[in-house]
Amino acid sequence: MKFRSQQNQLPEVDLVPMMDVLMSVLTFFIIISMTLTGQQVMNITLPDAEGGSNPTTSEEGKKVPTLLVGLNAQRQLVMDNAPVPEAQVITSVQDFLVKNPAGVVILKADKGLTYNDVARVLELLRDIGGDRISLGISGS
């Protein structure tokens, strides 16, 4: 009689291990997707942004050529993940803007810098490229 009552019971599904696996996979994909997005410059910690526009796309949704210039915590200008002198940045930006009339120069500055440090570089870039300079403050 005892044997028959065990056969009539419905099997139970334990959802806790399934949820643990699902959360682990979800966490993995979130972390991977966060590391694969956006352009990055080494050794620059960007401030958080509350809003803004994306200067790398035009109004029609097309990709716009961009040149990335960084300003690290040591107040060094960075291009291609290497510190460069100011004269080389000026030459590179001028060449880029001549070759790409619709191009945009993006300055990514370390969030630990003062506003005056960033403003000095923005003025330098403005004198070269006018209104095609953007300050990159997206998080990474």
C-alpha positions as CSV (number, residue, x, y, z in Angstrom):
1,M,0.0,0.0,0.0
2,K,2.9,2.3,0.7
3,F,4.4,1.7,-2.7
4,R,1.2,2.7,-4.5
5,S,0.9,6.1,-2.8
6,Q,4.4,7.1,-3.9
7,Q,3.5,6.4,-7.6
8,N,0.4,8.7,-7.5
9,Q,2.4,11.7,-6.5
10,L,3.3,14.3,-9.1
11,P,7.0,15.0,-9.7
12,E,8.2,18.4,-8.4
13,V,10.4,20.7,-10.4
14,D,12.9,22.6,-8.4
15,L,13.2,26.1,-9.9
16,V,15.9,27.5,-7.7
17,P,18.9,25.9,-9.6
18,M,17.3,26.8,-13.0
19,M,17.0,30.5,-11.8
20,D,20.6,30.5,-10.6
21,V,21.9,29.3,-14.0
22,L,19.6,31.8,-15.8
23,M,20.9,34.7,-13.7
24,S,24.5,33.7,-14.2
25,V,24.1,33.6,-18.0
26,L,22.2,36.9,-18.0
27,T,25.0,38.5,-15.9
28,F,27.6,37.1,-18.3
29,F,25.9,38.6,-21.3
30,I,25.4,42.0,-19.6
31,I,29.1,42.3,-18.7
32,I,30.3,41.2,-22.1
33,S,27.9,43.6,-23.9
34,M,29.1,46.5,-21.7
35,T,32.8,45.9,-22.5
36,L,32.2,45.6,-26.3
37,T,30.4,49.0,-26.7
38,G,31.9,52.4,-27.5
39,Q,35.4,53.6,-28.3
40,Q,37.9,53.6,-25.6
41,V,41.2,55.4,-24.9
42,M,43.5,53.7,-22.4
43,N,44.0,55.1,-18.9
44,I,41.2,57.7,-19.1
45,T,38.3,57.5,-16.7
46,L,35.3,59.3,-18.2
47,P,32.7,61.2,-16.1
48,D,29.1,60.2,-16.1
49,A,26.8,61.9,-18.6
50,E,23.1,62.6,-18.0
51,G,22.3,63.4,-21.6
52,G,23.6,64.5,-25.0
53,S,23.8,63.5,-28.6
54,N,25.8,61.1,-30.5
55,P,28.3,63.0,-32.7
56,T,29.3,59.9,-34.6
57,T,26.0,59.7,-36.6
58,S,24.6,62.3,-38.9
59,E,21.0,63.4,-39.0
60,E,20.3,60.8,-41.7
61,G,21.7,58.1,-39.4
62,K,24.9,57.6,-41.4
63,K,28.3,57.1,-39.7
64,V,30.4,60.2,-39.6
65,P,34.2,59.8,-39.7
66,T,35.7,60.6,-36.3
67,L,39.1,61.3,-34.8
68,L,39.5,60.5,-31.2
69,V,41.8,62.7,-29.0
70,G,42.2,61.9,-25.3
71,L,43.4,63.9,-22.3
72,N,44.6,61.7,-19.5
73,A,44.9,62.4,-15.8
74,Q,48.5,63.6,-16.2
75,R,47.2,66.3,-18.7
76,Q,48.9,64.5,-21.6
77,L,47.2,64.5,-25.0
78,V,46.6,60.9,-26.2
79,M,46.1,59.6,-29.7
80,D,46.1,55.9,-30.7
81,N,46.6,55.0,-27.0
82,A,49.9,56.8,-26.8
83,P,50.8,60.2,-25.4
84,V,51.7,62.7,-28.2
85,P,53.0,66.3,-28.2
86,E,50.5,69.2,-28.8
87,A,52.1,70.0,-32.2
88,Q,51.5,66.5,-33.5
89,V,47.8,66.7,-32.4
90,I,47.4,70.0,-34.2
91,T,48.9,68.5,-37.4
92,S,46.8,65.3,-37.1
93,V,43.5,67.2,-36.5
94,Q,44.2,69.6,-39.4
95,D,45.0,66.7,-41.8
96,F,41.9,64.8,-40.6
97,L,39.5,67.7,-41.1
98,V,41.0,68.4,-44.6
99,K,40.5,64.8,-45.7
100,N,37.1,64.5,-44.0
101,P,35.0,67.7,-44.4
102,A,32.1,66.2,-42.5
103,G,34.3,64.6,-39.9
104,V,34.1,65.2,-36.2
105,V,36.9,65.4,-33.6
106,I,36.0,63.9,-30.2
107,L,37.9,64.9,-27.1
108,K,37.7,62.3,-24.3
109,A,39.0,63.7,-21.1
110,D,39.6,62.1,-17.7
111,K,37.0,62.9,-15.2
112,G,39.6,63.8,-12.6
113,L,40.7,66.8,-14.6
114,T,39.7,70.4,-13.8
115,Y,37.4,72.3,-16.2
116,N,40.3,74.6,-17.0
117,D,42.4,71.7,-18.2
118,V,39.7,70.5,-20.5
119,A,38.7,74.0,-21.7
120,R,42.4,74.7,-22.7
121,V,42.4,71.7,-25.0
122,L,38.9,72.5,-26.3
123,E,40.0,76.0,-27.2
124,L,43.0,74.5,-29.0
125,L,40.8,72.2,-31.0
126,R,38.2,74.9,-31.6
127,D,40.9,77.1,-33.2
128,I,41.8,74.3,-35.5
129,G,38.3,72.8,-36.4
130,G,35.7,75.2,-35.4
131,D,32.3,73.7,-34.7
132,R,33.3,70.1,-35.5
133,I,34.7,69.4,-32.0
134,S,32.8,67.3,-29.5
135,L,33.5,66.6,-25.9
136,G,33.1,62.9,-25.1
137,I,31.7,62.3,-21.7
138,S,30.1,58.9,-22.1
139,G,30.8,56.4,-19.4
140,S,33.0,53.3,-19.9
